[in-house]
Amino acid sequence: MVSKGLLIRLHAQPGRDADVVAFLESVIPLVDAEPATTALLAVRFGPSEYGIINAFPDDTGMQAHFAGHAAAGLSEQAANLFAAPPAIEPLEILASKLPGPM
């Protein structure tokens, strides 16, 4: 059961959309190595506006994600790729359907 989440909104710098998409794709293997990150969705909200949605079983899992390689990569690339700092919003997950083991 997941109960915690993050919504991270990202606004690409002009002309950097393809780089943002490549970055979002590149974090998947890093997040795969985080056992407490139950889900990661990289989304496009509209022109040059992207987002990351993460799900965790609890606050401990969310804090482990903040300390992980994907979060470090986001911090490192923020000034190069994004027009503004990432906006990070915590979420309370009320219900979910996530895939089981493959």
N, C-alpha and C positions, 0 to 999 in steps of 0.2 A: 504494500500500500504506500502510495506517495502522498505526502501532505504539504510539502514545501516546494516552491518553485521560484524561478527568476524570469523576468521579461527584460531583455536588454535591447534597447532601441539604438540603431546605428544609422547615421546619415552620411552617405558617401561623399567624399570631396568630388567636385566636378571632374568628370572623365575617369574616375577610379572605380566605377561600378564592377567591371570585370575583375579587378583586383580584390574587391570586397567579396565577391562570390567565390573566388579562388581561396581566399582566406577562410571563409566560412566552411568550405569543403575540407580544408586542411586541418581543422580542429577536430573532426570526427575521430580519427585514430587516437588523439590525445584524450578525448572524453571516454572512448572505449576502455581506456586503462583506468578509469575512475569507477570503482565498483558501486559507489553510492550515487553516481549520476545515472538515474534510471532512464531518462529520456533527454534528448537534445533535438530540437527542431530549428533549422535555419530557414527563415522566411523573408519574403519580400512584401512589404506593405504597400509600396508604390514606387514611383520613379525616385531612385536614389535613396530610398528609405528601406532599411533592412531590420531584421531582428533575430534574436536568439531566445528560444524558450527552453528552459531546463526544468527537470523535475527531480526531486530527492525524497527519500523516505522521512527525513527529519532535518533539524537544524545542523546536526553534526555532519551529515552528508553534504549539505550546502556549504558549510565552512570548509570542508575538505576540497570542494570544487574551487572555492576562492583561492585556496593555497596551491592549486594544481597548475599544470603546464598550459592548459587552454586559457585560463585567466591571465597567466603571465604573458602569453602570446598576444592576447587582446590588448593588454596594457602597452606592450612594446610597439604594436602596430597602430595604435589609436591616432597618433599625430600624423602618420603617413597616409592613412586611409580615410579618416573620418573628418567631417567638417566641424564637429563638436565632440566633446567627450561622450562616451557611451552613457546613456541614461539607464540606470539599473533599478528596476522596480521589483521588490519581493512580492511573491504571490502566495496565497493560501489555496491549495488545491482541494476542492471539495469532493470531486469524483473524477475517476479516470478509467481509461481502458488502454492498457499498454500491451505490446506483444510479449508473449512468453519466450522462453528459451528457444533458440532456433536450432 
